[in-house]
């Protein structure tokens, strides 16, 4: 959550009409356009605007959860009550979504 918030604030702090080719503004615009296009194709052109925030939240949750499970060695950290793992590794998260 902290990484996404920090990236969003840093990327949108100094917006430009024509961004530089290597700026993080391009990355955030690309992600935003991807989520809007996903909403248009799945929900429809008439009703997509009310679903963009919900689908964006679900997309970012699954994306960050999967990457946190792939990049961080959660299986190495053992707790007395079990082990840490990626949130999407559990069937309960899948059922809740």
Phi, psi and omega in degrees: 000318181294322180293316180295317180295315179297316178297320180295313181293319180291325182286326185258011181291316183232078183288142177237149179295317175241098184289160175293157185290338181248024183271159177284346175298323177298320180296314181292325176293322178296316179295318180296315178295324177297316181292321178295316178295323176298318178295319180297318183285328184272323184262322183121156185291330184286321189246010188291329188296328179282346181259353185299313183294320179294310180294326176295320178296314179297315180300311182293325178297311181294317181298310182291323179295317179294318179289328177293327177286332181276326186266329182261133180280073183297330183292342179282339181265111180251137179247160178299330182266006180145209180229156177279145177209171176296143181301326181279000176283342182266138181294333180295324177294318179297317180294322180292327179286000000 
